[in-house]
Amino acid sequence: MVTKKNKSIAIIGAGIAGLTAGALLCKKGYDVSIFEKQSTLGGRALALNGSNLTIDEYKKALASNNCFVPFSTPDLQTIFEKKLFDNYYLDLGYHAIGGGVLSNLNDVLSEFNESIEFLESYVGLIHSNHYDFPFLSKIDKLKILPNILRLLFASEHTLQKLDSISITETINRYGKGKMKHILEVFSRTITTVNNLDRISTGEMFRAQRNLYRGSKPVGYPIGGLGSIHEKLAEIIESHGGSIHLDANVEKILIENGRVKGIEHNGKKQFFETVVYSGLLQHLFRIADESKFPEPYVEMMKSLTGTGSLCAYYSLNDVPDDIIGKTFHFIERDCGVDGNDAVGMIDFMSASSDSKIAPNGKFLVQSYLICTPSEAKDKKTLEKLKNILDLNLSYLISDYKKSLNWAIYPSVWHLDGVAKTIDNKKPQIQTPIENFYVIGDGVKAMGIGFNCSLNSSRKLVDEYL
Ligand SMILES: Cc1cc2nc3c(=O)[nH]c(=O)nc-3n(C[C@H](O)[C@H](O)[C@H](O)COP(=O)(O)OP(=O)(O)OC[C@H]3O[C@@H](n4cnc5c(N)ncnc54)[C@H](O)[C@@H]3O)c2cc1C
């Protein structure tokens, strides 16, 4: 156990990365203070209580997280006037958590004798006139097993060699039949990137390998994402840590190559260690770049994220055979970066066990991958919206008859940093002494939520 007085830590950001790091560091005996500029916990994995939400709060939450709603049925004004979101718990957009992290999150929580209950699903594939569920039959698995196993259980040394090999090249080498389909669909959903030339084979198999740890491939927390943040916040506060909301950090104080603390509300506060979990591309808005080596600054500024068009459909009816299941789909030749686009439609959220929709209503969440610039382009978004609607209609042909409302949030910072060949992911340790970065943009296992959580675990296990 460290001596508290010597180990004061400021964590910037109360998303999943900041909260996980906060809980683990409190347990190690550090004196943890978390500063969050929003009035809510959760960052991009934000949970919104539709009953209390105003249209202005909703738009503000979207804008603060690089999202907007280009389409909705009816229009947003009417949705709020008619209180159509009452008794729904919404996220900013589609969220399902990659399987491996369910055990990772519960690994963290189990250290505090806590856990979160998840709904879990295998993943099916949508066709225009039927669906396969799960996507891979037992016979398929036996046929492709040798190749999959070779890649999944390759040594870290081999994976490092595969880091610079694109999935396009891997498909050319191994991709026949279903194996081709797995490589082109799974690699896209795992990375939220459609362009197979940009996806790294090494990264894809590291993430894929993590999915085989202990749970089904995707999960959704009962009660919504908010249940995760609330639990972590309770742990932090009951272990002596503090979380300050509406607390924008204006400056990271650095002197002689060492972090000294932060500035908040114009006041300097001194800490032994500072951890930043905001978007890496925004770090130099609050840290003086002249204190960092030039190549590091250039690398951080050059990082690009990923985008998506999401959709939430509230329906009065969903066929029993698809409730609780999650599906992939692939749309060919649709002219986006990578030409084919992959998306998912999830009915775990439509299960009454998810507890995120009022009785008798079914919330269906879906998303379609695009680039950050496509996520801002109305013409592309219209095309993507039609693809989302079309694939839902393949599963529920008359869904429009039972539609209460639909919203289509577009996001251009889904993943902080795309795990692609051309993006160099920074390490957790920075060139500044006692200053660390965590979140979904750093070099840690997995993508999105997974990467954020794993980066915090890595920070605590390897650096502090
Ligand atoms: C619409 C959408 C859908 C997604 N779907 C999925 C999915 O299905 N599966 C998945 O794994 N991932 C998904 N993601 C990604 C996932 O939500 C993120 O990877 C994860 O939530 C990032 O957590 P984080 O803690 O690293 O960063 P963030 O959640 O971004 O948290 C950083 C926090 O730092 C705060 N902050 C920044 N600067 C300052 C400052 N100067 N002072 C104080 N506070 C500051 C921010 O306000 C923020 O709350 C999705 C993201 C979005 C937006």
The ligand as a Gaussian input file, in Angstrom:
#p B3LYP/6-31G(d) Opt

LIG

0 1
 C      -22.411000       6.817000     -30.264000
 C      -21.300000       5.946000     -29.793000
 C      -21.420000       4.573000     -29.896000
 C      -20.398000       3.731000     -29.443000
 N      -20.560000       2.381000     -29.509000
 C      -19.626000       1.562000     -28.960000
 C      -19.821000       0.161000     -28.900000
 O      -20.837000      -0.353000     -29.351000
 N      -18.857000      -0.606000     -28.331000
 C      -17.713000      -0.059000     -27.805000
 O      -16.853000      -0.795000     -27.292000
 N      -17.487000       1.272000     -27.864000
 C      -18.425000       2.083000     -28.412000
 N      -18.224000       3.437000     -28.440000
 C      -16.945000       3.944000     -27.932000
 C      -16.953000       4.005000     -26.406000
 O      -18.091000       4.703000     -25.970000
 C      -15.689000       4.725000     -25.980000
 O      -14.578000       4.005000     -26.464000
 C      -15.535000       4.819000     -24.471000
 O      -16.737000       5.208000     -23.856000
 C      -14.425000       5.832000     -24.210000
 O      -14.250000       5.982000     -22.824000
 P      -13.068000       6.904000     -22.289000
 O      -13.217000       6.975000     -20.829000
 O      -11.790000       6.415000     -22.844000
 O      -13.283000       8.314000     -22.984000
 P      -14.531000       9.303000     -22.845000
 O      -15.768000       8.549000     -22.642000
 O      -14.450000      10.233000     -23.989000
 O      -14.220000      10.061000     -21.482000
 C      -13.322000      11.141000     -21.401000
 C      -13.919000      12.152000     -20.446000
 O      -12.975000      13.194000     -20.250000
 C      -13.684000      14.401000     -20.103000
 N      -12.750000      15.507000     -20.365000
 C      -12.071000      15.756000     -21.507000
 N      -11.328000      16.886000     -21.369000
 C      -11.525000      17.328000     -20.107000
 C      -11.048000      18.445000     -19.373000
 N      -10.192000      19.329000     -19.916000
 N      -11.473000      18.600000     -18.098000
 C      -12.339000      17.706000     -17.523000
 N      -12.838000      16.645000     -18.199000
 C      -12.437000      16.450000     -19.459000
 C      -14.782000      14.286000     -21.151000
 O      -15.855000      15.161000     -20.882000
 C      -15.177000      12.807000     -21.003000
 O      -16.248000      12.629000     -20.098000
 C      -19.222000       4.296000     -28.900000
 C      -19.098000       5.685000     -28.800000
 C      -20.122000       6.502000     -29.227000
 C      -19.959000       7.985000     -29.091000

